[in-house]
Amino acid sequence: MITFTNNSDSEEEPCNERTSLMSAESPPVPSYQDGLPASEAGEAQAHRKRRTGSSRSPNNIADGDMSDSGVPVRESALENEEEELTLKYGAKHVIMLFVPVTLCMIVVVATIKSVRFYTEKNGQLIYTPFSEDTPSVGQRLLNSVLNTIIMISVIVVMTVFLVLLYKYRCYKFIHGWLILSSLMLLFLFTYIYLGEVLKTYNVAMDYPTLFLVIWNFGAVGMICIHWKGPLQLQQAYLIMISALMALVFIKYLPEWSAWVILGAISIYDLMAVLCPKGPLRMLVETAQERNEPIFPALIYSSAMMWTVGMAKPDAAARGPSRQMWDAAEDGRENHRSPSHTDSQMSETRSPVPTRPITSFEELEEEERGVKLGLGDFIFYSVLVGKAAATASGDWNTTLACFVAILIGLCLTLLLLAVFKKALPALPISITFGLVFYFSTDNLVRPFMDTLASHQLYI
Amino acid sequence: PALGLFLFTIARDPLRIIILIAGAFFWLVSLLLSSLIWFIAVKASDPKDEPLQKGLLIFGVMFSVLLQEAFRFLYYKLLRKAIEGLVALSEDGCSPISIQQMAYVAGVGFGLMSGAFSMINLLADALGPGTVGIHGDSQLYFLTSAFMTMVLIFLHTFWGILFFHGCEHRRWWEITAVVVMHLAVSGSTFCNPLYVGSLVPSYLLMAAAAAWAYLLSGGSAQNLRRFLLCKS
């Protein structure tokens, strides 16, 4: 889900007019919720991303705050300015989301291309029990569909479970679960990954060094994600975790199942976020009602967050946003819950992984920004990684899928600007990605190969 | 060089990056459609017939060129709407990005994508073992491919500027000139193992297009001289 930060429920009214104003904007630029000039200063870091996100329009809230705290006169002028700033910063936010997604994909593709381990078929997860080594096409198709059904139902069950836990305030349990998952992810998967990379490049490393490296990596990661830490480090960790998860998926999901699962996940995402009874939507709304932060480890937000008492007196940013701070907090919390769900879902997907949640739960100021769930990262990377691994057209297909996903993300952010509520980030991008993958692999590749062999240029 | 262009001029402004990616996307879609047509044509024809295949290939190339230009036009329309939206929303009545900048970025987007698609498999293969031209093909395969790709990327950039300028001022002859140039460049690659036939005209055309685009963008010989001599 993509959500905007800085949403607080209490400030719905100003948003409405803003929403209507927002509708007319240029296509590729999502409205930047945060119209404050101060946000520029804080803009830089992307925070956690939310998974299949609901995008809320924090802008409205934030803008509302801004209007109150800002210059009281020239209401309309202020709004216009905010609109424009919104657009400009909307573009900035898109880029702030582009960069981490791109980085994650690059890491995944690089690993897939170089480390042989992740493309070997060494077995399957228990979530996909049906094998795809069957002789007939129909059987294979059936198996992959069955795999998908099992996987999706596991995800649904876990999501509903998470939402129930959240509803009944079993926070300790959720926290413990997430911490366990993140522990597992950070230590075990990193160990495996590092081992494979070292094997590929034939670099020897003795066990004590390895232990030291992994311990440091894992410990810093845990602190960064669940507690406080520099923003960029936290983002880097989230990206790495997403990449690791995506690699695990690419390795352990059989081919056809992977594609069908990708399609099914985006449909599920669409339903879960938009239907009134969808678990993700309920999660967001519950979090909003309670004005609590959603668990940070599940989302990646592009806004700045810093604790109030920190020695980072970004006065410019804090000044105007001070009023919005509470709103932001609320918004932030609201945003987190969906990603939380997502993380639960992602946890359920693999046997262990929990999305560590960066917990910025105590006083934090958040600038406006867009949040994207970590699950979105993961599935984008799975798509591109699979394209890199299995396509015979190699880089062309990968590149095509990459561009398709980025465009999908752009469009989703645009819709976010238009609708100003939580939106699922997966469907559009995954659809584009799938369409482009299959078409590029089957149609473009022969064409380009023939062209290249005759050295013709179009 | 194209990457340098990207880094220096586009990476700063997020709006431009978005336009770039969208441009690349449009090129990709045009490629997709043209390869679909070619694929259908090939499947419907006899795979053993060599000249027919070659003819089909040529047809595919021409068709693809036309489609690319059509998509460039579509992209132009989209960007016009976008500019109107941006202007309407901006406070002081002028948009944060001008149509010329957009033209430039769109051209780079097209060029980058086409260059990437042309080169990247070659590059990947070049990393592996092997000898170039072992079967009697030219030994300069990689070099010429690199140069051709570069000239094509630049050409796309210039064509973007020219095309948008033509659309803006409703000068149809400019647009047709761009299309004709594109066809000419692609056509020149048909005589390809004879590299003189393809590289030289392409570079000449590129120089012409560069000068034209420069003049259109408001440059002049005077500006150029001042720039080169680092005068203020």
Interface residues (C-beta under 8 A of the other chain):
Chain A: A24 E25 S26 P27 P28 V29 A77 N80 E81 E83 E84 L87 K88 A91 K92 V94 I95 F98 G393 D394 W395 N396 L399 A400 V403 A404 L406 I407 C410 F436 S439 T440 N442 L443 V444 P446 F447 M448 D449 T450 L451 A452 H454 Q455 L456 Y457 I458
Chain B: D13 P14 L15 I17 I18 I19 I21 A22 A24 F25 L28 L31 L32 S34 S35 L36 W38 F39 V42 L57 G60 V61 S64 V65 Q68 L78 K81 A82 I83 E84 G85 L86 A88 L89 S90 E91 P96 M113 S114 A116 F117 S118 I120 N121 L122 A124 Y141 T144 S145 M148 T149 L152 V185 S186 T189 F190 N192 P193
